[in-house]
Structures are given as C-alpha cells and as structure tokens.
Amino acid sequence: MTKVVVRNGNVESALRTFKQKNIKDGLLKEVKKRESYMKPGEKRRNAKKEAIKNSRRKERSYNRAG
C-alpha cells in the first residue's frame, strides 16, 4: 500500500507525490488489466504490439541522440 505523509497541511504536494508513486508502482495499469478477462492469444498479440512499439521508440531515441 502506498503511503504519503502530508506535511504542513500541503495536500496538493502530497497528492502529486501519491500519484507519482502509483504510476511508478504500476498500480493503475494493474487495476485496468484486471478489469476484464483476456484470452491467452490476445495477451500474446498485445505483448507483441507493445514490444514493437517499444523497439520503435528506442530506435527513434537512438537515432536522435546519435
């Protein structure tokens, strides 16, 4: 469970920190993934799409840097 301490009544800062921690932990992604059942073949297709997308993103950033 993610915990954030509110200091000096600064709720906005604590909320921002809470959101960042949740994104880092992947909590929201996990909740969305568990909302509905996905067939094993569909999981494989989505994983392949993600891998292609990530490799293209890395290639773009490599070409920009080089």
Backbone as ProteinMPNN parsed JSONL, in Angstrom:
{"seq_chain_A": "MTKVVVRNGNVESALRTFKQKNIKDGLLKEVKKRESYMKPGEKRRNAKKEAIKNSRRKERSYNRAG", "coords_chain_A": {"N_chain_A": [[0.845, -1.18, 0.0], [0.536, 2.173, -0.831], [1.894, 4.91, 0.837], [1.678, 8.271, 1.888], [2.928, 11.117, 3.425], [1.387, 13.965, 4.719], [2.622, 17.105, 4.882], [2.777, 20.035, 6.798], [0.144, 20.723, 6.139], [0.008, 20.66, 3.378], [-1.671, 19.54, 1.016], [-1.895, 19.345, -1.757], [0.716, 18.899, -2.701], [1.22, 16.448, -1.472], [-0.695, 14.873, -2.739], [0.241, 14.954, -5.387], [2.669, 13.617, -5.059], [1.668, 11.139, -4.244], [0.32, 10.298, -6.584], [2.502, 10.081, -8.346], [3.954, 8.017, -7.132], [2.137, 5.905, -7.399], [2.048, 5.638, -10.189], [4.678, 4.875, -10.656], [4.759, 2.438, -9.302], [3.01, 1.01, -10.844], [0.377, 0.524, -10.309], [-2.143, 1.483, -11.249], [-2.123, 0.546, -13.882], [-2.191, -2.186, -13.41], [-4.701, -2.498, -12.208], [-6.397, -1.752, -14.324], [-5.751, -3.788, -16.075], [-6.785, -6.012, -14.802], [-9.488, -5.633, -14.92], [-11.022, -6.932, -16.854], [-11.351, -10.182, -18.411], [-8.77, -11.559, -20.404], [-8.028, -13.371, -23.247], [-5.475, -15.918, -23.664], [-4.207, -15.848, -26.215], [-4.824, -13.302, -27.07], [-3.451, -11.831, -25.166], [-0.83, -12.438, -25.923], [-0.748, -11.246, -28.474], [-1.105, -8.538, -27.789], [1.181, -8.157, -26.22], [3.145, -8.498, -28.144], [2.584, -6.314, -29.825], [3.175, -4.227, -28.047], [5.919, -4.693, -27.671], [6.908, -4.193, -30.236], [6.223, -1.49, -30.464], [7.77, -0.401, -28.37], [10.358, -1.028, -29.272], [10.511, 0.499, -31.597], [10.308, 3.039, -30.471], [12.673, 3.125, -28.937], [14.522, 2.953, -31.008], [14.019, 5.36, -32.386], [14.779, 7.222, -30.413], [17.454, 6.557, -30.178], [18.405, 7.199, -32.739], [17.98, 9.93, -32.72], [19.723, 10.77, -30.722], [22.187, 9.997, -31.723]], "CA_chain_A": [[0.0, 0.0, 0.0], [1.288, 3.411, -0.947], [1.63, 5.858, 1.915], [2.26, 9.587, 1.696], [2.748, 11.954, 4.606], [1.029, 15.352, 4.424], [3.418, 17.976, 5.752], [2.351, 21.435, 6.901], [-1.161, 20.894, 5.521], [0.168, 20.806, 1.933], [-2.352, 18.386, 0.443], [-1.603, 19.282, -3.194], [2.03, 18.267, -2.865], [1.078, 15.048, -1.081], [-1.457, 14.213, -3.796], [1.142, 14.81, -6.518], [3.598, 12.55, -4.681], [0.907, 9.892, -4.258], [0.103, 9.923, -7.978], [3.789, 9.661, -8.904], [4.283, 6.703, -6.568], [1.245, 4.925, -8.012], [2.5, 5.414, -11.564], [5.941, 4.144, -10.569], [4.449, 1.074, -8.87], [2.206, 0.358, -11.871], [-0.877, 0.114, -9.684], [-3.27, 1.782, -12.121], [-2.032, -0.379, -15.006], [-2.609, -3.497, -12.915], [-6.15, -2.45, -11.997], [-7.033, -1.769, -15.638], [-5.523, -5.101, -16.664], [-7.622, -7.0, -14.127], [-10.904, -5.301, -15.053], [-11.718, -7.905, -17.675], [-10.557, -11.336, -18.796], [-8.163, -11.505, -21.722], [-7.596, -14.697, -23.684], [-4.019, -16.019, -23.789], [-3.77, -15.401, -27.543], [-4.956, -11.849, -27.086], [-2.325, -11.342, -24.366], [0.376, -12.54, -26.757], [-0.82, -10.212, -29.521], [-0.864, -7.238, -27.161], [2.586, -8.106, -25.815], [3.922, -8.312, -29.37], [2.385, -4.928, -30.23], [3.94, -3.394, -27.118], [7.341, -4.886, -27.947], [7.192, -3.468, -31.479], [6.129, -0.067, -30.158], [8.928, -0.035, -27.561], [11.576, -1.084, -30.071], [10.494, 1.68, -32.465], [10.585, 4.2, -29.619], [14.1, 3.104, -28.632], [15.245, 3.239, -32.242], [13.879, 6.794, -32.624], [15.608, 7.976, -29.45], [18.851, 6.266, -30.527], [18.722, 7.976, -33.939], [18.013, 11.348, -32.339], [20.913, 11.014, -29.909], [23.4, 9.704, -32.492]], "C_chain_A": [[0.886, 1.237, 0.0], [0.876, 4.365, 0.164], [2.352, 7.16, 1.619], [1.932, 10.411, 2.931], [2.449, 13.376, 4.159], [1.775, 16.226, 5.426], [2.904, 19.41, 5.666], [1.026, 21.702, 6.179], [-1.113, 21.054, 4.006], [-0.37, 19.559, 1.235], [-2.025, 18.228, -1.039], [-0.29, 18.568, -3.462], [1.956, 16.779, -2.523], [0.32, 14.264, -2.148], [-0.589, 13.969, -5.019], [2.129, 13.664, -6.264], [2.912, 11.193, -4.726], [0.693, 9.39, -5.678], [1.386, 9.415, -8.617], [4.176, 8.278, -8.404], [3.417, 5.613, -7.178], [1.653, 4.613, -9.442], [3.76, 4.567, -11.55], [5.703, 2.676, -10.194], [3.639, 0.305, -9.908], [0.857, -0.098, -11.352], [-2.067, 0.324, -10.619], [-3.296, 0.846, -13.323], [-2.557, -1.754, -14.604], [-4.122, -3.552, -12.732], [-6.876, -2.521, -13.334], [-6.904, -3.142, -16.281], [-6.465, -6.143, -16.076], [-9.121, -6.715, -14.254], [-11.663, -6.355, -15.844], [-10.769, -9.039, -18.048], [-10.021, -11.16, -20.206], [-7.651, -12.896, -22.068], [-6.075, -14.727, -23.833], [-3.489, -15.547, -25.142], [-3.81, -13.883, -27.672], [-3.829, -11.202, -26.285], [-1.041, -11.347, -25.19], [0.393, -11.463, -27.832], [-0.52, -8.832, -28.945], [0.591, -7.088, -26.739], [3.48, -7.867, -27.027], [3.803, -6.869, -29.862], [3.204, -3.985, -29.355], [5.435, -3.483, -27.399], [7.751, -4.134, -29.212], [7.211, -1.962, -31.218], [7.359, 0.401, -29.374], [10.211, -0.048, -28.376], [11.642, 0.108, -31.024], [10.823, 2.937, -31.682], [12.071, 4.275, -29.289], [14.927, 3.455, -29.853], [15.185, 4.733, -32.562], [14.781, 7.592, -31.697], [17.09, 7.742, -29.731], [19.28, 7.097, -31.733], [18.806, 9.466, -33.631], [19.301, 11.672, -31.608], [22.192, 10.896, -30.739], [23.574, 10.632, -33.598]], "O_chain_A": [[1.862, 1.322, 0.746], [-0.309, 4.601, 0.404], [3.493, 7.159, 1.158], [0.802, 10.403, 3.418], [3.162, 13.933, 3.324], [1.593, 16.112, 6.638], [2.633, 19.92, 4.579], [0.816, 22.799, 5.663], [-2.076, 21.529, 3.404], [0.384, 18.641, 0.908], [-1.893, 17.106, -1.528], [-0.206, 17.726, -4.357], [2.558, 15.95, -3.205], [0.66, 13.115, -2.43], [-0.663, 12.902, -5.628], [2.387, 12.847, -7.148], [3.494, 10.212, -5.188], [0.862, 8.202, -5.953], [1.365, 8.427, -9.351], [4.673, 7.456, -9.174], [3.902, 4.515, -7.449], [1.611, 3.458, -9.864], [3.894, 3.64, -12.348], [6.371, 1.783, -10.713], [3.585, -0.924, -9.859], [0.258, -1.019, -11.908], [-2.906, -0.564, -10.762], [-4.365, 0.399, -13.74], [-3.277, -2.403, -15.364], [-4.751, -4.555, -13.069], [-7.853, -3.256, -13.475], [-7.825, -3.61, -16.95], [-6.896, -7.058, -16.778], [-9.937, -7.484, -13.745], [-12.821, -6.644, -15.541], [-9.548, -8.883, -18.009], [-10.722, -10.675, -21.093], [-6.933, -13.519, -21.286], [-5.453, -13.698, -24.094], [-2.435, -14.915, -25.207], [-2.946, -13.27, -28.299], [-3.31, -10.154, -26.671], [-0.265, -10.391, -25.162], [1.426, -10.838, -28.075], [0.226, -8.052, -29.538], [1.172, -6.013, -26.883], [4.456, -7.121, -26.947], [4.796, -6.267, -30.27], [3.845, -3.06, -29.853], [6.138, -2.473, -27.369], [8.812, -3.512, -29.254], [8.099, -1.251, -31.688], [7.924, 1.455, -29.664], [11.065, 0.82, -28.199], [12.718, 0.668, -31.236], [11.54, 3.808, -32.176], [12.67, 5.348, -29.35], [15.922, 4.173, -29.749], [16.191, 5.316, -32.968], [15.464, 8.521, -32.128], [17.901, 8.648, -29.537], [20.386, 7.638, -31.754], [19.617, 10.18, -34.221], [19.907, 12.719, -31.838], [23.165, 11.609, -30.49], [24.546, 10.526, -34.345]]}, "name": "protein", "num_of_chains": 1, "seq": "MTKVVVRNGNVESALRTFKQKNIKDGLLKEVKKRESYMKPGEKRRNAKKEAIKNSRRKERSYNRAG"}
